[in-house]
Amino acid sequence: MAGIYVHIPFCKQACHYCDFHFSTNLKHKSDLVTALCEEIKLRQQYLGTSVIETLYLGGGTPSLLSATEMDRLLNTLHQHFSLTPLAEVTIECNPDDLTPEKLKQLQQQGFNRLSIGLQSFNDAELKWMNRAHTAHESLTCIKRSQDAGFNNINIDLIYGSKFQNEKEWQHTLAQVVELNIQHISAYNLTIESKTALGFQHAKGQEPGIDEALSKQQFLYLIQFLNTQGFEHYEISNFAKPNRMAQHNSRYWLGYSYLGIGPSAHSYNGLERQWNLSNNARYIKQVQAQHSFFETETLSTDNRYNEYILTRLRTKWGCNLQDIEGQFGSNYRIHFLERINTMPQYLLKIENTYCLNEAGKLMADKLAVELFV
């Protein structure tokens, strides 16, 4: 079992907090699609005979592709890879792109899951983020998507900004629940140094993150969504029954995946690859069939550390039999020595260790303490 991720590195405008690889120059969009199709052909052996169960188009903003460009990309994928009939096929979208015509197009093209970047229902906050949509569009695009027949919808939210207080966050989540969506991805705002927000913060024009407020909002998020029938199955992700994100879950569970496009990563269990993070160079190198990615062969230590980093964030946790079976008895001994020093942050179910609420507040720090 495996998945494919395709990175579409274009956006209408640059969100002030975002440090993903993207460009607001759309004039090379067609050339990029040509290069994506060529990479698909070149990489069709990477996953071997694995069955493709998930396809995810992310970015950037994949919904910016025209119907013709999307058809070309999807047709190439289907020509060179075999997706299971029940494959989860996701596309990331901006609310302002989801017209009735666009939704009909996406459904006809086989997308059965939407991931919509709402981020906020506050117009002032959306403007501060430099988002291209309004709060009204945030609300209406969900109803429009549901009316079009989509019944597997994720929305992205950001908490921890200067525009939010406890009451505002509670109101946001109440609005989310009223939308009757199936999945929520909620991320604590971070200030990345090379973003517009990062530059403004460095100049003293923007405040830092209020860590106490973020902690309070995160705990409320967990507790409130639990009462509304959502399962907290990964630090930032909440799902209604049978609606966990299959594609991202495969990342956390260590399945193989192929990444197509500039900056995309691939993993086959033994090595990791990552593509050039420059659109022009990526297009040129792919067209010339020259190397457009770097490769790292993972040591046992690398693979163990990645297992800890990803699994500790999830409801599946770290399992002693898995650790010994995949990495050896010495790693099991090491894990037990370290994990037994942090009982206040853990839930133990038979031979599996998961984080409790206190542990979820410091998941990355705890993972590092378990590394070799």
Buried (B, 14 or more C-beta within 10 A) or exposed (E): BBBBBBBBBBBBEEBBBBBBBBBEEEEBBBBBBBBBBBBBEBBBEBBEEBEBBBBBBBBBBBBBBEBEBBBBBBEBBBEBBEBEEEBBBBBBBBBBBBEEEBBEBBBEBEBBBBBBBBBBBBBEBBEBBBBBBBBEBBBEBBEBBBEBEBEBBBBBBBBBBBBBEEEBBBBBBEBBBEBEBBBBBBBBBBBEEEBBBBBBBEEEEBEEBBEEBBBBBBBBBBEBBEEEEBBBBBBBBBBBEEBBBBBBBBBBEBBBBBBBBBBBBBBBEEEBBBBBBBBBBBBBBBEEEEEBBEEEEBEEEBBBBBBBBBBBBBBBBBBBEBBBEBBEEEBBEBBEEBBEEBEEBBBEEEBBBBBEEEBBBBBEEBBEEBEB
